[in-house]
Every structure is written in C-alpha cells, then in structure tokens.
Amino acid sequence: MKWFVILLIAFFTWQSFVMAVDSDDALAQQAEAAYKKGDFKSAVDLYQQLIDHGLKNGEVYFDLGNAYYQLHDLGRALLNYRQAEIYMPRDEDLRLNLARVRAQRVDGTIVEVGIAGQIAGLTKDWLTTSELGWLVIILWWLCCGIVASYLWRVDWRKRVRWAIAASVVIFLLVAALALTRLAVDSALKPAVIIDNTAAVMSGPGTDYLEIFELHAATEVRVVEKRYDWVRFQLPDLREGWIEKKSLEEI
C-alpha cells in the first residue's frame, strides 16, 4: 500500500510537470505567432506570462525585448536585453540590439569613470557571473594540482616552478575580477529608466530641487531606496533621486 501511494504521487507529479511544459510550449508558440503577425502588444503579454511561469532564459528575455522595441519602448527593450545578457553575454544578435537601443536613447552613452565599475565591466561582455565563478574554481584546482606535482615529484620541480608562479598570478587576477564584479553588482544593483522622461531630484521627494532629467533606456545603479524613491548613481558618478516607478532593476 505504501509503495502504491508513492507511485501514485510520483505519477501525478510527473503529469503536472508535463502539463506545465505543454502549457509553456503553447504560450511560446502563441507569442511567436503574435510577433510574426505584428501584434507586438499581445506578444509582450504572452512572453511576460512565460517569465511569470518561471521560464526565465536568454531567449525569452531577448524575444520580449524585441517585442518592446517594435512598440518603440526603448526602456523596457533595453531592460529585457540586459536580462538576456545575464544568460547569453556572447550572443552577437543580442549585442547588436543592445548597441542599437543605446544609440537611439536620448541620453546617449555615459562613460564609466568609476574604477570599480570599469574593472567589473571587463568580463561582462564575455562571461556570466556563474561562468566567472566556475573559472575561479577551475583555476584554483589547477594551482593545487601544479603545487602537488611540485611537492610529489622532485625531478619535476625545476619544470613546474614557473608554472606555479604563472598559475597563481592568473588565479589571483581572475579571482580579483570576480570579486570586484560581485561586489559592484551586490552593492549597486543595475537598473534601467523605463519612463520616457524622469525628473531627477536632489532628495527623496518632489519638494526637493530638480537637478536634471533622465530618459528611457538610461542605465543606472541603485544606491539606496527610501519609500517611493530611489537614489541612483550614473556611470560618470553623478547621483540623484528618482521615483521608484520610473526605473526597473535588472
């Protein structure tokens, strides 16, 4: 009886999983069909449903970004392209679309001047955060293997001495890049302006002085949140406060 109950639970669990997969496949087909027909608003809704169901990958975010781009919503297009970049940073089509949106936004490209941000950006276009983490682990074990060879085989010591030095230097360099990227992304969460025009205030409220404006698809980093306001930092290190509804975090 006990095994029968276990098998019954396993069967219904499997059936639920299969039904969920079939449902997601149907949504994906509907979204693709809507996009091809030029019904971009319906495509946006359907792709968003896929994400809400837990299907989060580079292809879905990329397609959602394309649908928003066709609706001339540069802010949400860039937001979803940046989400896709987390999963597939080396995709050429994605890079082209990111460059296209950045070239069309009102605020243009703001040059990164912060040292930590520049260091963190060195690997962003080539490796995901998890890939960078795995690279650090692989290099660590490579260093351990070379050191073990040095200690175990006396006749190899002259040959592996330089290999030890080189592997340690490479490991420390990659580890420093990984830690810097993790620290920057953790402390200053990247976000994108989604409103066409957003007033930047000197403090968290409309009673403060408006110091400048930002526009859709401008990329910022979140420094602090207070009620319905967010303090952000631009790549050139300018800061200000903006209403929370005017941006979305990546």
Secondary structure, DSSP 8 states (H G I E B T S, - for coil): -HHHHHHHHHHHHHHHHHHHHHHHHHHHHHHHHHHHHT-HHHHHHHHHHHHHTT---HHHHHHHHHHHHHTT-HHHHHHHHHHHHHH-TT-HHHHHHHHHHHHHSTT-------HHHHHHHTTTTT--HHHHHHHHHHHHHHHHHHHHHHHH-GGGHHHHHHHHHHHHHHHHHHHHHHHHHHHHHHHSEEEEE-SSEEEEESSSSTTS-EEEEEETT-EEEEEEEETTEEEEE-TTS-EEEEEGGGEEE-
